[in-house]
Structure formats: C-alpha cells, structure tokens
Amino acid sequence: MTAISEGAELVGESGKTYLAVGSLGQENVWTAVERDDPSNIVVLKAPAADDTSEAWPHFQQEMIMHELLKDCSAIRKQVDRIPPVEEDGSPPILVLEIFETTLWQARTKRPFSKGEVQSVSKSILQGLKQVHDKGLVYVDLKMENVMLSGFDTSAAGDGSKLVTKLGDLGIVMEPANGKSQPVAYRAPEVFFKGDLAPPADIWAFGLIYSHLLEARRRFSNTGLYDDLYIGGGSMGEREQAMRFAIANDYDIRNVEYYKDCALPYRDETHLIGQQWDELRKRGINESEIEFLQWVLTTDPGVRPTAQAILDSHWFNAGSGASKIGSSVDGAAEIADGQAGTTVPFAAISYDRSKTASGTGPPKSIEMPATKILNFGDMQRESAFTPTGSGAFDQMLHKRKASGSPIKEHPLVLSAMSQGLGGDGMEKSATERKPEHAAADTPQRLESLDDEKGGSATSGAESTTPTTDATTASGIPDYMGRKASSGGTYLSYQ
C-alpha cells in the first residue's frame, strides 16, 4: 500500500490539511492542494518503495538535509512536513514547493538566450554556495535536478522571469569517498580517486554551463562528454570511455594530484586539449573557452569555488556581464551545421546507460553527432510537459467524469467550478503554442537574445511557488532517471 492515495487528506505539522490530487509519475510523489486555500499547490514526497527499512533511512537523510538548508533561498523549499502515524505505519511525508519544470525539460524545448543562461547559471552557483557553506556536497548536480519556473517555450526572454533552484536533496552529504556523482557530470577526482567534495559540484556546474552553450548551435546533441559515442555496452564501459577521454584531454598523468592513481594509458594520437577545439567548432568563442578552462580544472585544489565564480568578471555585473553575454551570443548558428534542417530533440536515440562494447580502451575519443531515429510515438513529447499548476488544473477536469474517489470531494467541486489558474499560473498544455522542437535559423537564434533585450545581468532570485526533478514525466524513456547520468533512483555503489 502506498503512503499517498488520491483524495487522501493529510495534516502537516503546521496544522494545514493537504488534499492529494494525482501522482507525478511515481507512487511516492504527488501534487496536492491546501484544503483551506486551493490556490496553494504543493508537491508531496513520501519514502520510495525501496526504502523499506523501519526507519526509512534514505528518506530520513533527505529530510535532515531539507532541515539544514531550510533557510537557503536557492534551494527548493520545504513548506511543511506530515509526521508519521504509528498506528497504521504511515511514513513521514515532505511538503515541497512546486515548480513548472526542470532545466533538462526546458533545454529540450528550445535554445536558451544569453540572459537565460546567465540567470540559470547564477542561481545554480548560489545554490551550490549555500550547500558548500554548510560543509556539504550537493553530489547529484545535473540538469534534471535543477528546478525551473517562468520558462516560456514559445519565446526567449532575458532571464529576469526565471526562478531557478536546486532540488532533490536525497544524496547531499558531507565530503566522502565514493562515486555517487552522475557519470555524465562526474569530476576527474571522483573517477580516479573517489574524492567527493565541493569542487566536484563545480565541475558538474561547468559541464551544465557548457551544454547550455553548445545547445545554441548543436541543439540535438547533449554536450561535452555526455555525447561520446558509447555504442551498446555496459555501465562499466560507459565509465571507461569517460575516464579515457578526460585523462587524455587533460593529460592527467602530468597533474601532481593524480600521481598516485591508476590511470588509463596515454594515447599518443590523442591531442591534449582537443576538447577546447571541439567546443570552438560548436560555436563557443574564446571568452567562454577561457571561462570553461578555468572552471574545468582537473586539480580540485585549484578549481574555483562557487563564490569565486560569482565574484569573477564573467558573472560580476560590473564588467563581466557584457563579456559573458556577448560570448553566448556568438553561438547563434544553425544546429548541426545543416542549413534549413531541424531535428526534434525528442527524436534522438540516446541511452546514458550504454557504452562502447568490446575490450581495450575506447577507440573513439571524439564527440560525434548522436544517431537520429524517427520516434512516431514520441509525439506526446511535443507539448511542454505540465508538471506545475497547469497539470493540476488538467487533472481536476479529467477527474470530473472519471469516477475517481476524489470527484465528489467539496474542495475538488469548488476548484472545478472556480478554476485554479489565474493570470499568473501556468497554462495547460492545450493552450500553449507549439514548442521549438529543434534549433532555429541564425536569425531566429539571434532574436533569442535580441527580441527581449536579453540582459546578461538578469536573473534575480525569487520565491515564486514553483515540480520535483524526480517528477519530470516528459523526459523520454531512454533519458530517464535510471540512466547512467545518475539520479535519486540509480543504485549508487
């Protein structure tokens, strides 16, 4: 029996009662509304089914982290808690603020403008700083765990309307030895020494930043190291391919920090630093290359902190904002270098859990284009996945004639007659304009920054209510949270 069911009324520690409305793709994650204020939509999160120990240890860890970080403005907010009930064995439940989407979902809809890249990046860094200031490591940083509201799929903005926060605190921890970091964003010190510390989060940030820039020209590809050709092998082979590429790109054998490590053999045909030439081909200019070289430093002791990056001329509103903005703008070219050709992102054949098969070191250390398949059944992905208030509206009206136990509840009847939307709420999927399913022409990409005066200094923090990275139902199955990119439901060793 699940901890949450449709129509259940759950009383929080605050005294507020929440009505469970519908599951968000997982039996332990639901949308709900406050009984006395139906405009207050929240997310309920209970322990996962595999957290079966009597004390729910994994969930308890997440609850502890929410308590430690409850005053952090760039971390998804815990708005209430529902205590366990000893009589029936019901577990504790987190009540979290709701978001419209995740950075990963938004990235699949259209390229980001320079102001949007700046806004999202700044908020991620602020979240990391707040975690690191507590002596903790976020560990699970990836696009799927970056919560986002205010993203318009039909038109680019300057980033000022975006609300970005870090979500999913399931494996936030003190510095430790291990390899829990998602493979696609894994830092070299984690690959080769298992050193999980704040600098590893900065490496993951650098790759996210690079991927957002690369998407402006190569929209149908995921980005640096994440789009290595990995064939059909195992998770271990996937890791081997990443280790080999990073070790040779950075000539890690000559970095003092890694002198005592077992490293992949040195391929003399592999040019040291060739990753930067590859990024230049992908439309990233010298200013951004310089920034990424600074952030993606292989020695974690030399890698900049989140605060140092925020204080740098790339993010400082005084001199660096125009620099970073102009460099992002320079990537406005046709996707995949094919004039007049667009490729829907949802049609990419890509499985993060697969790698190059066979024995020996990977023979391909370049980042070729991902194979394209025609997924007719992926049409459902063409609409912006409504995981916020729009989804709640849809669920209410769907249940109007469904015969579900929630149908006759007074709150639902009231909500269906009055509506929960409002001008400030997310539109339903049927009201939205078509998505940008692929990269646009150079003129359109330039307008991403120009039509709304994309400012590189935009992106002030907000506390606007906003879904869980683990509730992103719009991600294609082959890019799901069980993939090798990591996530709450990956079995970390």
VODO-270150 format. One record per residue (C-alpha): residue number from 1; x, y, z. Coordinates in steps of 0.2 Angstrom, whole numbers. Layout:
VODO-270150
rec vextor->NUM, u->X, v->Y, w->Z
...
END
This chain:
VODO-270150
rec vextor->1, u->0, v->0, w->0
rec vextor->2, u->7, v->17, w->-5
rec vextor->3, u->9, v->31, w->8
rec vextor->4, u->-1, v->43, w->-3
rec vextor->5, u->-18, v->40, w->-12
rec vextor->6, u->-30, v->50, w->-22
rec vextor->7, u->-41, v->60, w->-11
rec vextor->8, u->-31, v->57, w->5
rec vextor->9, u->-32, v->72, w->17
rec vextor->10, u->-15, v->73, w->26
rec vextor->11, u->-12, v->85, w->41
rec vextor->12, u->5, v->94, w->42
rec vextor->13, u->15, v->99, w->57
rec vextor->14, u->9, v->117, w->53
rec vextor->15, u->-9, v->112, w->56
rec vextor->16, u->-13, v->114, w->37
rec vextor->17, u->-23, v->100, w->28
rec vextor->18, u->-17, v->94, w->11
rec vextor->19, u->-28, v->85, w->-2
rec vextor->20, u->-18, v->73, w->-13
rec vextor->21, u->-24, v->76, w->-31
rec vextor->22, u->-13, v->65, w->-43
rec vextor->23, u->3, v->55, w->-44
rec vextor->24, u->18, v->64, w->-54
rec vextor->25, u->24, v->48, w->-62
rec vextor->26, u->29, v->40, w->-46
rec vextor->27, u->19, v->32, w->-32
rec vextor->28, u->28, v->42, w->-19
rec vextor->29, u->27, v->59, w->-27
rec vextor->30, u->10, v->68, w->-29
rec vextor->31, u->3, v->85, w->-32
rec vextor->32, u->-9, v->92, w->-18
rec vextor->33, u->-18, v->107, w->-13
rec vextor->34, u->-21, v->115, w->4
rec vextor->35, u->-38, v->112, w->9
rec vextor->36, u->-42, v->129, w->15
rec vextor->37, u->-33, v->138, w->1
rec vextor->38, u->-34, v->128, w->-16
rec vextor->39, u->-23, v->141, w->-24
rec vextor->40, u->-9, v->134, w->-14
rec vextor->41, u->-2, v->119, w->-24
rec vextor->42, u->12, v->109, w->-17
rec vextor->43, u->21, v->93, w->-20
rec vextor->44, u->20, v->78, w->-8
rec vextor->45, u->35, v->67, w->-7
rec vextor->46, u->35, v->50, w->3
rec vextor->47, u->49, v->37, w->5
rec vextor->48, u->52, v->27, w->-11
rec vextor->49, u->46, v->9, w->-11
rec vextor->50, u->64, v->3, w->-10
rec vextor->51, u->67, v->12, w->6
rec vextor->52, u->59, v->-2, w->16
rec vextor->53, u->69, v->-1, w->32
rec vextor->54, u->58, v->3, w->48
rec vextor->55, u->66, v->20, w->50
rec vextor->56, u->66, v->24, w->31
rec vextor->57, u->85, v->29, w->31
rec vextor->58, u->86, v->36, w->14
rec vextor->59, u->71, v->47, w->16
rec vextor->60, u->77, v->52, w->34
rec vextor->61, u->93, v->58, w->26
rec vextor->62, u->83, v->69, w->13
rec vextor->63, u->73, v->76, w->27
rec vextor->64, u->88, v->81, w->38
rec vextor->65, u->96, v->90, w->23
rec vextor->66, u->80, v->100, w->20
rec vextor->67, u->80, v->105, w->38
rec vextor->68, u->98, v->110, w->37
rec vextor->69, u->95, v->120, w->21
rec vextor->70, u->78, v->127, w->25
rec vextor->71, u->84, v->145, w->25
rec vextor->72, u->93, v->144, w->9
rec vextor->73, u->85, v->154, w->-5
rec vextor->74, u->92, v->145, w->-20
rec vextor->75, u->87, v->128, w->-13
rec vextor->76, u->69, v->121, w->-16
rec vextor->77, u->59, v->125, w->-1
rec vextor->78, u->51, v->113, w->11
rec vextor->79, u->35, v->121, w->16
rec vextor->80, u->28, v->108, w->28
rec vextor->81, u->30, v->91, w->34
rec vextor->82, u->17, v->77, w->38
rec vextor->83, u->23, v->67, w->53
rec vextor->84, u->22, v->48, w->53
rec vextor->85, u->7, v->39, w->60
rec vextor->86, u->12, v->24, w->71
rec vextor->87, u->-5, v->16, w->71
rec vextor->88, u->-5, v->12, w->53
rec vextor->89, u->14, v->13, w->49
rec vextor->90, u->12, v->28, w->38
rec vextor->91, u->29, v->36, w->35
rec vextor->92, u->33, v->55, w->36
rec vextor->93, u->30, v->65, w->20
rec vextor->94, u->38, v->81, w->14
rec vextor->95, u->28, v->95, w->8
rec vextor->96, u->38, v->104, w->-5
rec vextor->97, u->36, v->120, w->-16
rec vextor->98, u->30, v->116, w->-34
rec vextor->99, u->40, v->121, w->-50
rec vextor->100, u->34, v->121, w->-68
rec vextor->101, u->48, v->111, w->-75
rec vextor->102, u->66, v->106, w->-74
rec vextor->103, u->81, v->113, w->-83
rec vextor->104, u->83, v->97, w->-93
rec vextor->105, u->65, v->98, w->-99
rec vextor->106, u->66, v->116, w->-103
rec vextor->107, u->83, v->113, w->-113
rec vextor->108, u->74, v->100, w->-124
rec vextor->109, u->61, v->113, w->-130
rec vextor->110, u->72, v->127, w->-137
rec vextor->111, u->90, v->135, w->-136
rec vextor->112, u->92, v->147, w->-121
rec vextor->113, u->95, v->165, w->-123
rec vextor->114, u->111, v->173, w->-116
rec vextor->115, u->101, v->181, w->-102
rec vextor->116, u->93, v->164, w->-98
rec vextor->117, u->110, v->155, w->-97
rec vextor->118, u->116, v->169, w->-86
rec vextor->119, u->101, v->168, w->-75
rec vextor->120, u->101, v->149, w->-73
rec vextor->121, u->120, v->148, w->-70
rec vextor->122, u->120, v->161, w->-57
rec vextor->123, u->106, v->153, w->-47
rec vextor->124, u->114, v->136, w->-48
rec vextor->125, u->130, v->144, w->-41
rec vextor->126, u->121, v->152, w->-27
rec vextor->127, u->113, v->136, w->-23
rec vextor->128, u->130, v->127, w->-23
rec vextor->129, u->137, v->141, w->-12
rec vextor->130, u->123, v->139, w->1
rec vextor->131, u->126, v->120, w->1
rec vextor->132, u->145, v->121, w->2
rec vextor->133, u->144, v->135, w->16
rec vextor->134, u->136, v->121, w->27
rec vextor->135, u->151, v->110, w->24
rec vextor->136, u->141, v->99, w->12
rec vextor->137, u->142, v->92, w->-5
rec vextor->138, u->127, v->93, w->-17
rec vextor->139, u->134, v->77, w->-27
rec vextor->140, u->119, v->75, w->-38
rec vextor->141, u->120, v->90, w->-49
rec vextor->142, u->113, v->88, w->-66
rec vextor->143, u->100, v->97, w->-77
rec vextor->144, u->86, v->85, w->-71
rec vextor->145, u->89, v->91, w->-53
rec vextor->146, u->88, v->110, w->-57
rec vextor->147, u->70, v->116, w->-54
rec vextor->148, u->64, v->130, w->-65
rec vextor->149, u->49, v->141, w->-67
rec vextor->150, u->45, v->155, w->-78
rec vextor->151, u->52, v->147, w->-94
rec vextor->152, u->42, v->151, w->-110
rec vextor->153, u->44, v->138, w->-123
rec vextor->154, u->37, v->148, w->-137
rec vextor->155, u->48, v->164, w->-135
rec vextor->156, u->65, v->168, w->-127
rec vextor->157, u->67, v->181, w->-113
rec vextor->158, u->80, v->190, w->-104
rec vextor->159, u->81, v->178, w->-90
rec vextor->160, u->73, v->190, w->-77
rec vextor->161, u->57, v->180, w->-76
rec vextor->162, u->66, v->163, w->-72
rec vextor->163, u->65, v->156, w->-55
rec vextor->164, u->79, v->143, w->-53
rec vextor->165, u->83, v->132, w->-38
rec vextor->166, u->92, v->116, w->-33
rec vextor->167, u->80, v->101, w->-29
rec vextor->168, u->82, v->83, w->-24
rec vextor->169, u->92, v->83, w->-8
rec vextor->170, u->92, v->64, w->-7
rec vextor->171, u->111, v->62, w->-8
rec vextor->172, u->118, v->79, w->-1
rec vextor->173, u->131, v->74, w->11
rec vextor->174, u->147, v->78, w->20
rec vextor->175, u->163, v->76, w->10
rec vextor->176, u->166, v->57, w->7
rec vextor->177, u->175, v->44, w->-3
rec vextor->178, u->164, v->37, w->-16
rec vextor->179, u->157, v->38, w->-34
rec vextor->180, u->139, v->44, w->-31
rec vextor->181, u->141, v->58, w->-44
rec vextor->182, u->131, v->56, w->-60
rec vextor->183, u->143, v->49, w->-74
rec vextor->184, u->139, v->62, w->-87
rec vextor->185, u->144, v->76, w->-75
rec vextor->186, u->157, v->66, w->-65
rec vextor->187, u->173, v->76, w->-60
rec vextor->188, u->190, v->68, w->-63
rec vextor->189, u->194, v->67, w->-45
rec vextor->190, u->179, v->56, w->-42
rec vextor->191, u->183, v->45, w->-57
rec vextor->192, u->201, v->42, w->-52
rec vextor->193, u->201, v->45, w->-33
rec vextor->194, u->183, v->44, w->-27
rec vextor->195, u->185, v->61, w->-19
rec vextor->196, u->168, v->68, w->-16
rec vextor->197, u->170, v->86, w->-11
rec vextor->198, u->163, v->103, w->-16
rec vextor->199, u->175, v->105, w->-31
rec vextor->200, u->166, v->90, w->-39
rec vextor->201, u->150, v->101, w->-39
rec vextor->202, u->159, v->115, w->-48
rec vextor->203, u->165, v->103, w->-61
rec vextor->204, u->147, v->97, w->-64
rec vextor->205, u->141, v->115, w->-65
rec vextor->206, u->155, v->119, w->-78
rec vextor->207, u->148, v->104, w->-89
rec vextor->208, u->130, v->110, w->-87
rec vextor->209, u->136, v->128, w->-92
rec vextor->210, u->145, v->121, w->-107
rec vextor->211, u->130, v->110, w->-113
rec vextor->212, u->118, v->125, w->-112
rec vextor->213, u->130, v->135, w->-124
rec vextor->214, u->133, v->120, w->-135
rec vextor->215, u->114, v->118, w->-137
rec vextor->216, u->113, v->135, w->-146
rec vextor->217, u->122, v->128, w->-161
rec vextor->218, u->120, v->109, w->-159
rec vextor->219, u->103, v->108, w->-151
rec vextor->220, u->100, v->89, w->-155
rec vextor->221, u->116, v->84, w->-145
rec vextor->222, u->118, v->84, w->-126
rec vextor->223, u->135, v->91, w->-125
rec vextor->224, u->154, v->89, w->-120
rec vextor->225, u->157, v->71, w->-113
rec vextor->226, u->139, v->67, w->-112
rec vextor->227, u->138, v->64, w->-131
rec vextor->228, u->153, v->52, w->-133
rec vextor->229, u->148, v->38, w->-144
rec vextor->230, u->145, v->24, w->-132
rec vextor->231, u->138, v->10, w->-143
rec vextor->232, u->129, v->-4, w->-134
rec vextor->233, u->140, v->-9, w->-119
rec vextor->234, u->138, v->-9, w->-100
rec vextor->235, u->139, v->5, w->-87
rec vextor->236, u->157, v->0, w->-83
rec vextor->237, u->161, v->3, w->-101
rec vextor->238, u->152, v->19, w->-101
rec vextor->239, u->163, v->25, w->-86
rec vextor->240, u->179, v->18, w->-95
rec vextor->241, u->175, v->29, w->-110
rec vextor->242, u->173, v->44, w->-99
rec vextor->243, u->189, v->40, w->-89
rec vextor->244, u->199, v->38, w->-105
rec vextor->245, u->193, v->54, w->-113
rec vextor->246, u->196, v->65, w->-98
rec vextor->247, u->213, v->58, w->-94
rec vextor->248, u->219, v->61, w->-112
rec vextor->249, u->210, v->78, w->-115
rec vextor->250, u->219, v->85, w->-99
rec vextor->251, u->235, v->74, w->-99
rec vextor->252, u->231, v->70, w->-81
rec vextor->253, u->247, v->59, w->-80
rec vextor->254, u->256, v->75, w->-78
rec vextor->255, u->245, v->83, w->-64
rec vextor->256, u->253, v->81, w->-47
rec vextor->257, u->236, v->77, w->-39
rec vextor->258, u->234, v->61, w->-49
rec vextor->259, u->252, v->54, w->-47
rec vextor->260, u->246, v->40, w->-35
rec vextor->261, u->231, v->35, w->-46
rec vextor->262, u->229, v->20, w->-58
rec vextor->263, u->226, v->30, w->-75
rec vextor->264, u->221, v->25, w->-92
rec vextor->265, u->235, v->23, w->-104
rec vextor->266, u->241, v->38, w->-114
rec vextor->267, u->235, v->38, w->-132
rec vextor->268, u->249, v->47, w->-141
rec vextor->269, u->237, v->50, w->-156
rec vextor->270, u->225, v->60, w->-144
rec vextor->271, u->229, v->78, w->-144
rec vextor->272, u->230, v->86, w->-127
rec vextor->273, u->217, v->100, w->-125
rec vextor->274, u->207, v->94, w->-141
rec vextor->275, u->191, v->96, w->-131
rec vextor->276, u->193, v->115, w->-132
rec vextor->277, u->195, v->114, w->-151
rec vextor->278, u->179, v->104, w->-152
rec vextor->279, u->170, v->117, w->-142
rec vextor->280, u->176, v->130, w->-154
rec vextor->281, u->169, v->120, w->-168
rec vextor->282, u->152, v->120, w->-158
rec vextor->283, u->151, v->139, w->-159
rec vextor->284, u->159, v->143, w->-141
rec vextor->285, u->170, v->158, w->-143
rec vextor->286, u->187, v->162, w->-134
rec vextor->287, u->179, v->171, w->-119
rec vextor->288, u->169, v->156, w->-115
rec vextor->289, u->183, v->144, w->-118
rec vextor->290, u->193, v->154, w->-106
rec vextor->291, u->180, v->153, w->-93
rec vextor->292, u->177, v->134, w->-95
rec vextor->293, u->196, v->131, w->-94
rec vextor->294, u->196, v->140, w->-78
rec vextor->295, u->181, v->131, w->-71
rec vextor->296, u->185, v->113, w->-78
rec vextor->297, u->202, v->112, w->-70
rec vextor->298, u->207, v->95, w->-66
rec vextor->299, u->215, v->98, w->-49
rec vextor->300, u->201, v->101, w->-37
rec vextor->301, u->213, v->111, w->-26
rec vextor->302, u->215, v->124, w->-39
rec vextor->303, u->197, v->124, w->-46
rec vextor->304, u->187, v->140, w->-41
rec vextor->305, u->174, v->140, w->-28
rec vextor->306, u->156, v->144, w->-32
rec vextor->307, u->159, v->161, w->-23
rec vextor->308, u->174, v->164, w->-33
rec vextor->309, u->165, v->161, w->-50
rec vextor->310, u->151, v->173, w->-44
rec vextor->311, u->163, v->186, w->-40
rec vextor->312, u->173, v->184, w->-56
rec vextor->313, u->172, v->196, w->-71
rec vextor->314, u->161, v->183, w->-80
rec vextor->315, u->147, v->185, w->-68
rec vextor->316, u->150, v->201, w->-59
rec vextor->317, u->138, v->214, w->-66
rec vextor->318, u->151, v->227, w->-67
rec vextor->319, u->162, v->221, w->-81
rec vextor->320, u->160, v->203, w->-84
rec vextor->321, u->141, v->203, w->-88
rec vextor->322, u->144, v->210, w->-105
rec vextor->323, u->158, v->198, w->-108
rec vextor->324, u->149, v->183, w->-105
rec vextor->325, u->133, v->189, w->-114
rec vextor->326, u->142, v->193, w->-130
rec vextor->327, u->151, v->176, w->-130
rec vextor->328, u->135, v->167, w->-128
rec vextor->329, u->128, v->177, w->-142
rec vextor->330, u->142, v->171, w->-153
rec vextor->331, u->135, v->154, w->-154
rec vextor->332, u->120, v->158, w->-164
rec vextor->333, u->122, v->147, w->-179
rec vextor->334, u->112, v->133, w->-187
rec vextor->335, u->110, v->117, w->-177
rec vextor->336, u->122, v->103, w->-183
rec vextor->337, u->128, v->114, w->-197
rec vextor->338, u->114, v->109, w->-209
rec vextor->339, u->106, v->124, w->-216
rec vextor->340, u->87, v->123, w->-217
rec vextor->341, u->87, v->106, w->-207
rec vextor->342, u->80, v->104, w->-190
rec vextor->343, u->80, v->89, w->-179
rec vextor->344, u->67, v->87, w->-165
rec vextor->345, u->77, v->84, w->-148
rec vextor->346, u->64, v->70, w->-143
rec vextor->347, u->69, v->60, w->-158
rec vextor->348, u->87, v->57, w->-153
rec vextor->349, u->92, v->39, w->-150
rec vextor->350, u->102, v->41, w->-134
rec vextor->351, u->104, v->30, w->-119
rec vextor->352, u->115, v->36, w->-105
rec vextor->353, u->117, v->18, w->-98
rec vextor->354, u->125, v->11, w->-113
rec vextor->355, u->143, v->12, w->-118
rec vextor->356, u->156, v->6, w->-131
rec vextor->357, u->157, v->-13, w->-131
rec vextor->358, u->172, v->-24, w->-133
rec vextor->359, u->189, v->-25, w->-124
rec vextor->360, u->203, v->-12, w->-123
rec vextor->361, u->202, v->7, w->-122
rec vextor->362, u->189, v->16, w->-132
rec vextor->363, u->194, v->19, w->-150
rec vextor->364, u->184, v->35, w->-152
rec vextor->365, u->188, v->49, w->-141
rec vextor->366, u->179, v->62, w->-151
rec vextor->367, u->161, v->68, w->-148
rec vextor->368, u->152, v->63, w->-165
rec vextor->369, u->134, v->68, w->-168
rec vextor->370, u->121, v->56, w->-159
rec vextor->371, u->111, v->44, w->-170
rec vextor->372, u->94, v->51, w->-175
rec vextor->373, u->79, v->39, w->-176
rec vextor->374, u->61, v->43, w->-180
rec vextor->375, u->50, v->40, w->-165
rec vextor->376, u->32, v->42, w->-170
rec vextor->377, u->26, v->38, w->-153
rec vextor->378, u->36, v->52, w->-146
rec vextor->379, u->23, v->65, w->-152
rec vextor->380, u->17, v->66, w->-134
rec vextor->381, u->33, v->74, w->-130
rec vextor->382, u->30, v->89, w->-142
rec vextor->383, u->19, v->98, w->-129
rec vextor->384, u->28, v->106, w->-114
rec vextor->385, u->26, v->94, w->-100
rec vextor->386, u->14, v->102, w->-87
rec vextor->387, u->21, v->97, w->-70
rec vextor->388, u->15, v->113, w->-61
rec vextor->389, u->-1, v->121, w->-58
rec vextor->390, u->-7, v->118, w->-76
rec vextor->391, u->-5, v->100, w->-73
rec vextor->392, u->-16, v->101, w->-58
rec vextor->393, u->-30, v->110, w->-67
rec vextor->394, u->-29, v->96, w->-80
rec vextor->395, u->-30, v->83, w->-68
rec vextor->396, u->-45, v->91, w->-59
rec vextor->397, u->-55, v->92, w->-75
rec vextor->398, u->-50, v->75, w->-81
rec vextor->399, u->-57, v->68, w->-64
rec vextor->400, u->-73, v->77, w->-67
rec vextor->401, u->-81, v->62, w->-76
rec vextor->402, u->-68, v->48, w->-71
rec vextor->403, u->-77, v->41, w->-57
rec vextor->404, u->-62, v->43, w->-46
rec vextor->405, u->-64, v->44, w->-27
rec vextor->406, u->-59, v->62, w->-27
rec vextor->407, u->-73, v->68, w->-39
rec vextor->408, u->-86, v->72, w->-26
rec vextor->409, u->-74, v->80, w->-13
rec vextor->410, u->-81, v->98, w->-9
rec vextor->411, u->-64, v->105, w->-12
rec vextor->412, u->-62, v->97, w->-30
rec vextor->413, u->-80, v->103, w->-34
rec vextor->414, u->-76, v->120, w->-29
rec vextor->415, u->-59, v->120, w->-38
rec vextor->416, u->-68, v->114, w->-54
rec vextor->417, u->-81, v->127, w->-54
rec vextor->418, u->-70, v->142, w->-49
rec vextor->419, u->-54, v->136, w->-58
rec vextor->420, u->-36, v->137, w->-50
rec vextor->421, u->-27, v->145, w->-64
rec vextor->422, u->-27, v->164, w->-64
rec vextor->423, u->-16, v->175, w->-75
rec vextor->424, u->0, v->171, w->-66
rec vextor->425, u->-2, v->152, w->-67
rec vextor->426, u->5, v->140, w->-80
rec vextor->427, u->-6, v->137, w->-95
rec vextor->428, u->-12, v->120, w->-99
rec vextor->429, u->-3, v->110, w->-112
rec vextor->430, u->-18, v->113, w->-124
rec vextor->431, u->-17, v->132, w->-123
rec vextor->432, u->2, v->133, w->-126
rec vextor->433, u->10, v->137, w->-143
rec vextor->434, u->20, v->124, w->-152
rec vextor->435, u->37, v->121, w->-144
rec vextor->436, u->54, v->124, w->-153
rec vextor->437, u->57, v->106, w->-157
rec vextor->438, u->74, v->109, w->-164
rec vextor->439, u->87, v->123, w->-167
rec vextor->440, u->82, v->138, w->-177
rec vextor->441, u->90, v->148, w->-191
rec vextor->442, u->104, v->160, w->-187
rec vextor->443, u->91, v->174, w->-187
rec vextor->444, u->80, v->166, w->-175
rec vextor->445, u->94, v->162, w->-163
rec vextor->446, u->100, v->179, w->-163
rec vextor->447, u->82, v->185, w->-159
rec vextor->448, u->83, v->174, w->-144
rec vextor->449, u->94, v->187, w->-136
rec vextor->450, u->88, v->202, w->-146
rec vextor->451, u->69, v->202, w->-146
rec vextor->452, u->68, v->204, w->-127
rec vextor->453, u->84, v->213, w->-124
rec vextor->454, u->92, v->198, w->-116
rec vextor->455, u->102, v->206, w->-102
rec vextor->456, u->117, v->196, w->-96
rec vextor->457, u->115, v->203, w->-79
rec vextor->458, u->97, v->197, w->-77
rec vextor->459, u->90, v->183, w->-66
rec vextor->460, u->87, v->190, w->-48
rec vextor->461, u->81, v->177, w->-36
rec vextor->462, u->63, v->175, w->-32
rec vextor->463, u->52, v->165, w->-20
rec vextor->464, u->38, v->162, w->-33
rec vextor->465, u->30, v->145, w->-29
rec vextor->466, u->36, v->133, w->-42
rec vextor->467, u->39, v->100, w->-48
rec vextor->468, u->52, v->89, w->-42
rec vextor->469, u->66, v->84, w->-53
rec vextor->470, u->60, v->66, w->-50
rec vextor->471, u->43, v->70, w->-56
rec vextor->472, u->48, v->76, w->-74
rec vextor->473, u->36, v->65, w->-84
rec vextor->474, u->41, v->72, w->-100
rec vextor->475, u->58, v->65, w->-102
rec vextor->476, u->59, v->52, w->-115
rec vextor->477, u->61, v->34, w->-108
rec vextor->478, u->79, v->32, w->-114
rec vextor->479, u->84, v->48, w->-105
rec vextor->480, u->75, v->44, w->-88
rec vextor->481, u->82, v->45, w->-71
rec vextor->482, u->88, v->27, w->-71
rec vextor->483, u->100, v->31, w->-85
rec vextor->484, u->119, v->32, w->-81
rec vextor->485, u->118, v->51, w->-79
rec vextor->486, u->113, v->46, w->-61
rec vextor->487, u->99, v->52, w->-50
rec vextor->488, u->89, v->48, w->-34
rec vextor->489, u->84, v->31, w->-41
rec vextor->490, u->101, v->25, w->-48
rec vextor->491, u->109, v->12, w->-36
rec vextor->492, u->125, v->20, w->-32
rec vextor->493, u->139, v->9, w->-27
END
